[in-house]
């Protein structure tokens, strides 16, 4: 499982030119589910991200978490994070989990984040989406 997180001032998803979901200050999480990923990994990753101290305190030091700032999270499925570009010029997606498994774990990740009291929005699994954001910093981390 790979999750790219970006600290954002706001972020949103449009589908077919219509607003599907949006958040204010918080985290945009792009989530890639790989073969062999488990519910235990989902739980561990959700806990890690909601508690990760990536927001500034009164001294400007990264010392506050999403929970501490009452931030929001936009969760978007992104299987291309699992792409392997080592060979040739076309990415291989052999490591990506099958759609049904990936969707189930994606849905579980959303529920797990919500269990921490985080206001959560999400994209639509498998849809072509326009994702917009105003990156705050920029601050971006890959969580594996």
Kinemage of the C-alpha trace (Angstrom):
@kinemage 1
@onewidth
@group {chain A} dominant
@subgroup {mainchain}
@vectorlist {calphas} color= white
{ca unk a 1} P 0.000 0.000 0.000
{ca unk a 2} L 1.264 3.406 -0.957
{ca unk a 3} L -0.328 6.651 0.142
{ca unk a 4} L 0.860 10.022 -1.075
{ca unk a 5} L -0.309 12.724 1.312
{ca unk a 6} L -0.271 16.444 0.692
{ca unk a 7} L -0.980 19.115 3.276
{ca unk a 8} L -3.605 21.333 1.666
{ca unk a 9} L -5.439 24.592 2.241
{ca unk a 10} L -8.309 23.051 0.256
{ca unk a 11} L -8.863 20.209 -2.216
{ca unk a 12} L -11.668 18.786 -4.287
{ca unk a 13} L -12.787 16.198 -6.808
{ca unk a 14} L -14.875 16.933 -9.889
{ca unk a 15} L -16.467 14.167 -11.948
{ca unk a 16} L -17.995 15.028 -15.335
{ca unk a 17} L -17.378 18.739 -14.628
{ca unk a 18} L -19.443 18.629 -11.423
{ca unk a 19} L -18.205 18.948 -7.846
{ca unk a 20} L -18.223 15.501 -6.264
{ca unk a 21} L -16.451 16.282 -2.975
{ca unk a 22} L -14.309 18.959 -1.352
{ca unk a 23} L -12.446 19.745 1.864
{ca unk a 24} L -10.933 22.737 3.546
{ca unk a 25} L -7.648 22.685 5.494
{ca unk a 26} L -6.231 19.217 5.932
{ca unk a 27} L -4.784 16.371 3.902
{ca unk a 28} L -5.305 15.047 0.393
{ca unk a 29} L -4.512 11.329 0.460
{ca unk a 30} L -3.906 9.528 -2.837
{ca unk a 31} L -4.091 5.814 -2.061
{ca unk a 32} L -2.699 2.935 -4.103
{ca unk a 33} L -3.659 -0.605 -3.062
{ca unk a 34} L -1.249 -3.411 -3.998
{ca unk a 35} L -1.635 -7.179 -4.187
{ca unk a 36} L -1.275 -8.663 -0.717
{ca unk a 37} L -2.376 -5.534 1.179
{ca unk a 38} L -4.460 -6.263 4.281
{ca unk a 39} L -6.998 -4.659 6.592
{ca unk a 40} L -4.252 -4.512 9.231
{ca unk a 41} L -2.191 -2.306 6.910
{ca unk a 42} L -5.223 -0.097 6.314
{ca unk a 43} L -5.661 0.373 10.066
{ca unk a 44} L -1.964 1.085 10.602
{ca unk a 45} L -1.781 3.588 7.718
{ca unk a 46} L -4.913 5.449 8.812
{ca unk a 47} L -3.599 5.760 12.367
{ca unk a 48} L -0.212 6.936 11.091
{ca unk a 49} L -1.633 9.612 8.805
{ca unk a 50} L -4.192 11.135 11.200
{ca unk a 51} L -1.493 11.363 13.894
{ca unk a 52} L 1.403 12.492 11.670
{ca unk a 53} L 2.664 15.855 12.899
{ca unk a 54} L 2.850 17.813 9.640
{ca unk a 55} L 0.993 20.997 10.617
{ca unk a 56} L 2.748 23.988 12.184
{ca unk a 57} L 2.475 24.943 15.835
{ca unk a 58} L 2.595 28.542 17.098
{ca unk a 59} L 6.355 28.598 16.379
{ca unk a 60} L 5.985 27.369 12.809
{ca unk a 61} L 7.425 23.938 13.655
{ca unk a 62} L 5.700 20.822 12.267
{ca unk a 63} L 4.288 19.682 15.568
{ca unk a 64} L 0.527 19.254 15.087
{ca unk a 65} L -1.471 16.428 13.555
{ca unk a 66} L -4.673 16.372 11.546
{ca unk a 67} L -6.482 15.488 14.772
{ca unk a 68} L -4.874 18.411 16.641
{ca unk a 69} L -5.998 20.991 14.086
{ca unk a 70} L -9.469 19.487 13.477
{ca unk a 71} L -8.445 19.107 9.840
{ca unk a 72} L -10.227 17.296 7.046
{ca unk a 73} L -9.138 14.526 4.679
{ca unk a 74} L -9.944 13.961 1.022
{ca unk a 75} L -9.208 10.343 0.069
{ca unk a 76} L -8.757 9.479 -3.605
{ca unk a 77} L -8.040 6.036 -5.023
{ca unk a 78} L -5.008 6.170 -7.323
{ca unk a 79} L -3.879 2.799 -8.639
{ca unk a 80} L -1.117 4.460 -10.691
{ca unk a 81} L 0.873 4.848 -7.458
{ca unk a 82} L 1.462 1.105 -7.765
{ca unk a 83} L 2.897 1.477 -11.265
{ca unk a 84} L 6.419 0.205 -11.875
{ca unk a 85} L 8.438 2.347 -14.300
{ca unk a 86} L 11.775 0.527 -13.969
{ca unk a 87} L 11.618 -1.299 -17.297
{ca unk a 88} L 10.777 0.174 -20.675
{ca unk a 89} L 8.686 3.258 -21.267
{ca unk a 90} L 5.245 1.989 -20.284
{ca unk a 91} L 4.404 1.509 -16.589
{ca unk a 92} L 3.529 -1.979 -15.400
{ca unk a 93} L 0.590 -2.316 -13.031
{ca unk a 94} L 1.231 -5.950 -12.087
{ca unk a 95} L 1.578 -4.954 -8.417
{ca unk a 96} L -1.873 -3.318 -8.281
{ca unk a 97} L -4.558 -5.232 -6.407
{ca unk a 98} L -7.569 -6.442 -8.403
{ca unk a 99} L -10.346 -3.817 -8.502
{ca unk a 100} L -12.744 -5.610 -6.133
{ca unk a 101} L -10.093 -6.098 -3.435
{ca unk a 102} L -8.707 -2.590 -3.900
{ca unk a 103} L -12.171 -1.032 -3.651
{ca unk a 104} L -12.937 -2.957 -0.444
{ca unk a 105} L -9.681 -1.831 1.188
{ca unk a 106} L -10.227 1.742 -0.066
{ca unk a 107} L -13.674 1.787 1.556
{ca unk a 108} L -12.207 0.366 4.774
{ca unk a 109} L -9.527 3.082 4.782
{ca unk a 110} L -12.238 5.755 4.561
{ca unk a 111} L -14.144 4.170 7.486
{ca unk a 112} L -10.952 3.848 9.532
{ca unk a 113} L -10.067 7.538 9.089
{ca unk a 114} L -13.642 8.504 10.002
{ca unk a 115} L -13.353 6.443 13.203
{ca unk a 116} L -10.834 9.047 14.444
{ca unk a 117} L -13.459 11.785 14.128
{ca unk a 118} L -11.894 13.267 11.001
{ca unk a 119} L -14.279 14.964 8.547
{ca unk a 120} L -13.690 12.819 5.488
{ca unk a 121} L -14.580 13.208 1.837
{ca unk a 122} L -13.551 10.916 -1.004
{ca unk a 123} L -13.385 10.369 -4.712
{ca unk a 124} L -15.270 7.706 -6.644
{ca unk a 125} L -13.385 4.435 -7.051
{ca unk a 126} L -12.549 3.720 -10.687
{ca unk a 127} L -13.923 7.019 -12.004
{ca unk a 128} L -12.058 9.517 -14.154
{ca unk a 129} L -11.655 12.439 -11.748
{ca unk a 130} L -10.307 15.965 -11.850
{ca unk a 131} L -8.497 16.475 -8.538
{ca unk a 132} L -7.669 20.028 -7.527
{ca unk a 133} L -5.763 21.325 -4.544
{ca unk a 134} L -3.951 24.240 -3.054
{ca unk a 135} L -0.866 22.635 -1.565
{ca unk a 136} L 0.101 24.177 1.774
{ca unk a 137} L 3.856 24.546 1.894
{ca unk a 138} L 4.190 22.533 -0.281
{ca unk a 139} L 4.280 19.631 2.149
{ca unk a 140} L 4.112 16.157 0.578
{ca unk a 141} L 5.005 12.715 1.972
{ca unk a 142} L 4.936 9.152 0.623
{ca unk a 143} L 3.753 6.679 3.242
{ca unk a 144} L 4.478 2.996 2.541
